[in-house]
């Protein structure tokens, strides 16, 4: 009986590892899809809040 318990535990660990790996892949794919190019981040954009505060 002890052998079966060890086998089911290792199988469960394999399933957990596979699920973690799949989740990691999904997160990486989502992050890549939402990534903003550096050019868009570094472009200067006027901040309209300052204009209205200084009138």
PDB file with one MODEL, atoms N, CA, C and O in Angstrom:
MODEL        1
ATOM      1  N   UNK A   1       0.820  -1.214   0.000  1.00  0.00           N
ATOM      2  CA  UNK A   1       0.000   0.000   0.000  1.00  0.00           C
ATOM      3  C   UNK A   1       0.855   1.266   0.000  1.00  0.00           C
ATOM      4  O   UNK A   1       0.485   2.259  -0.626  1.00  0.00           O
ATOM      5  N   UNK A   2       1.979   1.243   0.686  1.00  0.00           N
ATOM      6  CA  UNK A   2       2.833   2.433   0.765  1.00  0.00           C
ATOM      7  C   UNK A   2       3.308   2.862  -0.616  1.00  0.00           C
ATOM      8  O   UNK A   2       3.397   4.060  -0.883  1.00  0.00           O
ATOM      9  N   UNK A   3       3.613   1.929  -1.491  1.00  0.00           N
ATOM     10  CA  UNK A   3       4.077   2.245  -2.833  1.00  0.00           C
ATOM     11  C   UNK A   3       3.039   3.031  -3.625  1.00  0.00           C
ATOM     12  O   UNK A   3       3.389   3.949  -4.366  1.00  0.00           O
ATOM     13  N   UNK A   4       1.786   2.681  -3.474  1.00  0.00           N
ATOM     14  CA  UNK A   4       0.726   3.400  -4.190  1.00  0.00           C
ATOM     15  C   UNK A   4       0.606   4.841  -3.705  1.00  0.00           C
ATOM     16  O   UNK A   4       0.382   5.739  -4.516  1.00  0.00           O
ATOM     17  N   UNK A   5       0.750   5.082  -2.403  1.00  0.00           N
ATOM     18  CA  UNK A   5       0.675   6.441  -1.860  1.00  0.00           C
ATOM     19  C   UNK A   5       1.790   7.310  -2.441  1.00  0.00           C
ATOM     20  O   UNK A   5       1.552   8.447  -2.848  1.00  0.00           O
ATOM     21  N   UNK A   6       2.997   6.770  -2.475  1.00  0.00           N
ATOM     22  CA  UNK A   6       4.121   7.531  -3.023  1.00  0.00           C
ATOM     23  C   UNK A   6       3.890   7.841  -4.501  1.00  0.00           C
ATOM     24  O   UNK A   6       4.208   8.931  -4.975  1.00  0.00           O
ATOM     25  N   UNK A   7       3.339   6.879  -5.210  1.00  0.00           N
ATOM     26  CA  UNK A   7       3.099   7.072  -6.636  1.00  0.00           C
ATOM     27  C   UNK A   7       2.043   8.154  -6.871  1.00  0.00           C
ATOM     28  O   UNK A   7       2.198   8.977  -7.773  1.00  0.00           O
ATOM     29  N   UNK A   8       0.975   8.164  -6.072  1.00  0.00           N
ATOM     30  CA  UNK A   8      -0.074   9.168  -6.260  1.00  0.00           C
ATOM     31  C   UNK A   8       0.430  10.554  -5.866  1.00  0.00           C
ATOM     32  O   UNK A   8       0.033  11.552  -6.467  1.00  0.00           O
ATOM     33  N   UNK A   9       1.298  10.619  -4.864  1.00  0.00           N
ATOM     34  CA  UNK A   9       1.857  11.916  -4.468  1.00  0.00           C
ATOM     35  C   UNK A   9       2.730  12.464  -5.585  1.00  0.00           C
ATOM     36  O   UNK A   9       2.611  13.639  -5.933  1.00  0.00           O
ATOM     37  N   UNK A  10       3.604  11.641  -6.156  1.00  0.00           N
ATOM     38  CA  UNK A  10       4.471  12.127  -7.218  1.00  0.00           C
ATOM     39  C   UNK A  10       3.652  12.499  -8.448  1.00  0.00           C
ATOM     40  O   UNK A  10       3.986  13.455  -9.147  1.00  0.00           O
ATOM     41  N   UNK A  11       2.587  11.757  -8.717  1.00  0.00           N
ATOM     42  CA  UNK A  11       1.721  12.098  -9.853  1.00  0.00           C
ATOM     43  C   UNK A  11       1.030  13.434  -9.589  1.00  0.00           C
ATOM     44  O   UNK A  11       0.909  14.264 -10.491  1.00  0.00           O
ATOM     45  N   UNK A  12       0.580  13.639  -8.360  1.00  0.00           N
ATOM     46  CA  UNK A  12      -0.043  14.909  -7.990  1.00  0.00           C
ATOM     47  C   UNK A  12       0.938  16.065  -8.120  1.00  0.00           C
ATOM     48  O   UNK A  12       0.574  17.149  -8.574  1.00  0.00           O
ATOM     49  N   UNK A  13       2.193  15.828  -7.718  1.00  0.00           N
ATOM     50  CA  UNK A  13       3.215  16.866  -7.857  1.00  0.00           C
ATOM     51  C   UNK A  13       3.474  17.175  -9.326  1.00  0.00           C
ATOM     52  O   UNK A  13       3.698  18.330  -9.690  1.00  0.00           O
ATOM     53  N   UNK A  14       3.444  16.154 -10.163  1.00  0.00           N
ATOM     54  CA  UNK A  14       3.645  16.368 -11.604  1.00  0.00           C
ATOM     55  C   UNK A  14       2.507  17.206 -12.181  1.00  0.00           C
ATOM     56  O   UNK A  14       2.740  18.098 -12.997  1.00  0.00           O
ATOM     57  N   UNK A  15       1.282  16.921 -11.759  1.00  0.00           N
ATOM     58  CA  UNK A  15       0.126  17.693 -12.225  1.00  0.00           C
ATOM     59  C   UNK A  15       0.256  19.139 -11.756  1.00  0.00           C
ATOM     60  O   UNK A  15       0.018  20.066 -12.531  1.00  0.00           O
ATOM     61  N   UNK A  16       0.632  19.337 -10.487  1.00  0.00           N
ATOM     62  CA  UNK A  16       0.810  20.697  -9.961  1.00  0.00           C
ATOM     63  C   UNK A  16       1.872  21.444 -10.752  1.00  0.00           C
ATOM     64  O   UNK A  16       1.687  22.611 -11.097  1.00  0.00           O
ATOM     65  N   UNK A  17       2.981  20.779 -11.039  1.00  0.00           N
ATOM     66  CA  UNK A  17       4.062  21.417 -11.786  1.00  0.00           C
ATOM     67  C   UNK A  17       3.597  21.780 -13.192  1.00  0.00           C
ATOM     68  O   UNK A  17       3.930  22.854 -13.693  1.00  0.00           O
ATOM     69  N   UNK A  18       2.841  20.911 -13.827  1.00  0.00           N
ATOM     70  CA  UNK A  18       2.336  21.184 -15.173  1.00  0.00           C
ATOM     71  C   UNK A  18       1.367  22.366 -15.154  1.00  0.00           C
ATOM     72  O   UNK A  18       1.388  23.204 -16.056  1.00  0.00           O
ATOM     73  N   UNK A  19       0.517  22.432 -14.123  1.00  0.00           N
ATOM     74  CA  UNK A  19      -0.430  23.544 -14.012  1.00  0.00           C
ATOM     75  C   UNK A  19       0.306  24.857 -13.771  1.00  0.00           C
ATOM     76  O   UNK A  19      -0.051  25.885 -14.345  1.00  0.00           O
ATOM     77  N   UNK A  20       1.340  24.826 -12.917  1.00  0.00           N
ATOM     78  CA  UNK A  20       2.131  26.040 -12.677  1.00  0.00           C
ATOM     79  C   UNK A  20       2.816  26.506 -13.957  1.00  0.00           C
ATOM     80  O   UNK A  20       2.844  27.700 -14.253  1.00  0.00           O
ATOM     81  N   UNK A  21       3.361  25.569 -14.707  1.00  0.00           N
ATOM     82  CA  UNK A  21       4.042  25.906 -15.957  1.00  0.00           C
ATOM     83  C   UNK A  21       3.052  26.505 -16.965  1.00  0.00           C
ATOM     84  O   UNK A  21       3.374  27.476 -17.650  1.00  0.00           O
ATOM     85  N   UNK A  22       1.860  25.933 -17.053  1.00  0.00           N
ATOM     86  CA  UNK A  22       0.846  26.458 -17.966  1.00  0.00           C
ATOM     87  C   UNK A  22       0.412  27.859 -17.537  1.00  0.00           C
ATOM     88  O   UNK A  22       0.221  28.735 -18.380  1.00  0.00           O
ATOM     89  N   UNK A  23       0.258  28.071 -16.241  1.00  0.00           N
ATOM     90  CA  UNK A  23      -0.130  29.392 -15.738  1.00  0.00           C
ATOM     91  C   UNK A  23       0.961  30.411 -16.036  1.00  0.00           C
ATOM     92  O   UNK A  23       0.670  31.547 -16.411  1.00  0.00           O
ATOM     93  N   UNK A  24       2.216  30.004 -15.869  1.00  0.00           N
ATOM     94  CA  UNK A  24       3.334  30.904 -16.144  1.00  0.00           C
ATOM     95  C   UNK A  24       3.348  31.297 -17.622  1.00  0.00           C
ATOM     96  O   UNK A  24       3.564  32.460 -17.962  1.00  0.00           O
ATOM     97  N   UNK A  25       3.115  30.311 -18.497  1.00  0.00           N
ATOM     98  CA  UNK A  25       3.067  30.602 -19.937  1.00  0.00           C
ATOM     99  C   UNK A  25       1.945  31.576 -20.266  1.00  0.00           C
ATOM    100  O   UNK A  25       2.133  32.499 -21.058  1.00  0.00           O
ATOM    101  N   UNK A  26       0.768  31.370 -19.653  1.00  0.00           N
ATOM    102  CA  UNK A  26      -0.357  32.285 -19.903  1.00  0.00           C
ATOM    103  C   UNK A  26      -0.030  33.697 -19.448  1.00  0.00           C
ATOM    104  O   UNK A  26      -0.334  34.665 -20.146  1.00  0.00           O
ATOM    105  N   UNK A  27       0.591  33.819 -18.273  1.00  0.00           N
ATOM    106  CA  UNK A  27       0.951  35.150 -17.776  1.00  0.00           C
ATOM    107  C   UNK A  27       1.959  35.824 -18.688  1.00  0.00           C
ATOM    108  O   UNK A  27       1.837  37.015 -18.977  1.00  0.00           O
ATOM    109  N   UNK A  28       2.961  35.071 -19.147  1.00  0.00           N
ATOM    110  CA  UNK A  28       3.963  35.646 -20.038  1.00  0.00           C
ATOM    111  C   UNK A  28       3.344  36.070 -21.359  1.00  0.00           C
ATOM    112  O   UNK A  28       3.687  37.124 -21.893  1.00  0.00           O
ATOM    113  N   UNK A  29       2.438  35.261 -21.892  1.00  0.00           N
ATOM    114  CA  UNK A  29       1.768  35.617 -23.148  1.00  0.00           C
ATOM    115  C   UNK A  29       0.916  36.864 -22.967  1.00  0.00           C
ATOM    116  O   UNK A  29       0.889  37.731 -23.840  1.00  0.00           O
ATOM    117  N   UNK A  30       0.219  36.959 -21.836  1.00  0.00           N
ATOM    118  CA  UNK A  30      -0.615  38.131 -21.565  1.00  0.00           C
ATOM    119  C   UNK A  30       0.261  39.373 -21.411  1.00  0.00           C
ATOM    120  O   UNK A  30      -0.062  40.429 -21.953  1.00  0.00           O
ATOM    121  N   UNK A  31       1.362  39.252 -20.679  1.00  0.00           N
ATOM    122  CA  UNK A  31       2.258  40.390 -20.482  1.00  0.00           C
ATOM    123  C   UNK A  31       2.838  40.853 -21.811  1.00  0.00           C
ATOM    124  O   UNK A  31       2.960  42.054 -22.051  1.00  0.00           O
ATOM    125  N   UNK A  32       3.194  39.917 -22.666  1.00  0.00           N
ATOM    126  CA  UNK A  32       3.742  40.276 -23.973  1.00  0.00           C
ATOM    127  C   UNK A  32       2.688  40.978 -24.820  1.00  0.00           C
ATOM    128  O   UNK A  32       3.005  41.927 -25.539  1.00  0.00           O
ATOM    129  N   UNK A  33       1.445  40.527 -24.745  1.00  0.00           N
ATOM    130  CA  UNK A  33       0.362  41.142 -25.516  1.00  0.00           C
ATOM    131  C   UNK A  33       0.079  42.565 -25.034  1.00  0.00           C
ATOM    132  O   UNK A  33      -0.305  43.424 -25.827  1.00  0.00           O
ATOM    133  N   UNK A  34       0.268  42.818 -23.728  1.00  0.00           N
ATOM    134  CA  UNK A  34      -0.034  44.132 -23.164  1.00  0.00           C
ATOM    135  C   UNK A  34       1.182  45.050 -23.122  1.00  0.00           C
ATOM    136  O   UNK A  34       1.082  46.192 -22.674  1.00  0.00           O
ATOM    137  N   UNK A  35       2.320  44.562 -23.584  1.00  0.00           N
ATOM    138  CA  UNK A  35       3.570  45.329 -23.519  1.00  0.00           C
ATOM    139  C   UNK A  35       3.459  46.592 -24.366  1.00  0.00           C
ATOM    140  O   UNK A  35       2.917  46.568 -25.471  1.00  0.00           O
ATOM    141  N   UNK A  36       3.980  47.692 -23.832  1.00  0.00           N
ATOM    142  CA  UNK A  36       3.969  48.963 -24.550  1.00  0.00           C
ATOM    143  C   UNK A  36       5.384  49.229 -25.051  1.00  0.00           C
ATOM    144  O   UNK A  36       6.331  49.151 -24.268  1.00  0.00           O
ATOM    145  N   UNK A  37       5.552  49.540 -26.325  1.00  0.00           N
ATOM    146  CA  UNK A  37       6.897  49.829 -26.844  1.00  0.00           C
ATOM    147  C   UNK A  37       7.536  51.005 -26.113  1.00  0.00           C
ATOM    148  O   UNK A  37       6.840  51.919 -25.669  1.00  0.00           O
ATOM    149  N   UNK A  38       8.852  50.981 -25.992  1.00  0.00           N
ATOM    150  CA  UNK A  38       9.577  52.029 -25.269  1.00  0.00           C
ATOM    151  C   UNK A  38       9.311  53.392 -25.895  1.00  0.00           C
ATOM    152  O   UNK A  38       9.215  54.388 -25.177  1.00  0.00           O
ATOM    153  N   UNK A  39       9.191  53.457 -27.212  1.00  0.00           N
ATOM    154  CA  UNK A  39       8.968  54.738 -27.883  1.00  0.00           C
ATOM    155  C   UNK A  39       7.690  55.410 -27.370  1.00  0.00           C
ATOM    156  O   UNK A  39       7.644  56.634 -27.245  1.00  0.00           O
ATOM    157  N   UNK A  40       6.659  54.621 -27.075  1.00  0.00           N
ATOM    158  CA  UNK A  40       5.399  55.176 -26.590  1.00  0.00           C
ATOM    159  C   UNK A  40       5.525  55.706 -25.169  1.00  0.00           C
ATOM    160  O   UNK A  40       4.853  56.670 -24.801  1.00  0.00           O
ATOM    161  N   UNK A  41       6.377  55.083 -24.375  1.00  0.00           N
ATOM    162  CA  UNK A  41       6.528  55.490 -22.972  1.00  0.00           C
ATOM    163  C   UNK A  41       7.354  56.761 -22.860  1.00  0.00           C
ATOM    164  O   UNK A  41       7.049  57.625 -22.038  1.00  0.00           O
ATOM    165  N   UNK A  42       8.401  56.889 -23.679  1.00  0.00           N
ATOM    166  CA  UNK A  42       9.351  57.985 -23.516  1.00  0.00           C
ATOM    167  C   UNK A  42       8.936  59.250 -24.262  1.00  0.00           C
ATOM    168  O   UNK A  42       9.573  60.290 -24.095  1.00  0.00           O
ATOM    169  N   UNK A  43       7.896  59.191 -25.070  1.00  0.00           N
ATOM    170  CA  UNK A  43       7.455  60.371 -25.814  1.00  0.00           C
ATOM    171  C   UNK A  43       6.870  61.391 -24.832  1.00  0.00           C
ATOM    172  O   UNK A  43       6.073  61.035 -23.964  1.00  0.00           O
ATOM    173  N   UNK A  44       7.264  62.650 -24.972  1.00  0.00           N
ATOM    174  CA  UNK A  44       6.784  63.693 -24.073  1.00  0.00           C
ATOM    175  C   UNK A  44       5.328  64.020 -24.380  1.00  0.00           C
ATOM    176  O   UNK A  44       4.959  64.237 -25.534  1.00  0.00           O
ATOM    177  N   UNK A  45       4.511  64.053 -23.342  1.00  0.00           N
ATOM    178  CA  UNK A  45       3.095  64.379 -23.483  1.00  0.00           C
ATOM    179  C   UNK A  45       2.782  65.497 -22.506  1.00  0.00           C
ATOM    180  O   UNK A  45       3.050  65.352 -21.313  1.00  0.00           O
ATOM    181  N   UNK A  46       2.224  66.602 -22.969  1.00  0.00           N
ATOM    182  CA  UNK A  46       1.921  67.701 -22.042  1.00  0.00           C
ATOM    183  C   UNK A  46       0.899  67.271 -20.993  1.00  0.00           C
ATOM    184  O   UNK A  46      -0.054  66.548 -21.285  1.00  0.00           O
ATOM    185  N   UNK A  47       1.121  67.726 -19.784  1.00  0.00           N
ATOM    186  CA  UNK A  47       0.225  67.398 -18.685  1.00  0.00           C
ATOM    187  C   UNK A  47      -0.760  68.544 -18.516  1.00  0.00           C
ATOM    188  O   UNK A  47      -0.386  69.621 -18.052  1.00  0.00           O
ATOM    189  N   UNK A  48      -2.005  68.321 -18.887  1.00  0.00           N
ATOM    190  CA  UNK A  48      -3.017  69.382 -18.884  1.00  0.00           C
ATOM    191  C   UNK A  48      -3.371  69.865 -17.474  1.00  0.00           C
ATOM    192  O   UNK A  48      -3.871  70.978 -17.312  1.00  0.00           O
ATOM    193  N   UNK A  49      -3.119  69.044 -16.464  1.00  0.00           N
ATOM    194  CA  UNK A  49      -3.462  69.458 -15.097  1.00  0.00           C
ATOM    195  C   UNK A  49      -2.686  70.710 -14.698  1.00  0.00           C
ATOM    196  O   UNK A  49      -3.234  71.584 -14.026  1.00  0.00           O
ATOM    197  N   UNK A  50      -1.419  70.810 -15.102  1.00  0.00           N
ATOM    198  CA  UNK A  50      -0.618  71.965 -14.712  1.00  0.00           C
ATOM    199  C   UNK A  50      -1.151  73.233 -15.375  1.00  0.00           C
ATOM    200  O   UNK A  50      -1.146  74.303 -14.767  1.00  0.00           O
ATOM    201  N   UNK A  51      -1.604  73.114 -16.605  1.00  0.00           N
ATOM    202  CA  UNK A  51      -2.118  74.295 -17.305  1.00  0.00           C
ATOM    203  C   UNK A  51      -3.327  74.878 -16.563  1.00  0.00           C
ATOM    204  O   UNK A  51      -3.407  76.092 -16.379  1.00  0.00           O
ATOM    205  N   UNK A  52      -4.254  74.038 -16.141  1.00  0.00           N
ATOM    206  CA  UNK A  52      -5.450  74.554 -15.484  1.00  0.00           C
ATOM    207  C   UNK A  52      -5.128  75.093 -14.090  1.00  0.00           C
ATOM    208  O   UNK A  52      -5.814  76.000 -13.618  1.00  0.00           O
ATOM    209  N   UNK A  53      -4.107  74.562 -13.421  1.00  0.00           N
ATOM    210  CA  UNK A  53      -3.762  75.049 -12.084  1.00  0.00           C
ATOM    211  C   UNK A  53      -3.111  76.422 -12.116  1.00  0.00           C
ATOM    212  O   UNK A  53      -3.211  77.161 -11.137  1.00  0.00           O
ATOM    213  N   UNK A  54      -2.451  76.788 -13.203  1.00  0.00           N
ATOM    214  CA  UNK A  54      -1.679  78.042 -13.229  1.00  0.00           C
ATOM    215  C   UNK A  54      -2.442  79.200 -13.859  1.00  0.00           C
ATOM    216  O   UNK A  54      -1.857  80.259 -14.086  1.00  0.00           O
ATOM    217  N   UNK A  55      -3.715  79.034 -14.145  1.00  0.00           N
ATOM    218  CA  UNK A  55      -4.479  80.141 -14.755  1.00  0.00           C
ATOM    219  C   UNK A  55      -4.897  81.173 -13.749  1.00  0.00           C
ATOM    220  O   UNK A  55      -5.542  82.159 -14.107  1.00  0.00           O
TER     221      UNK A  55
ENDMDL
END
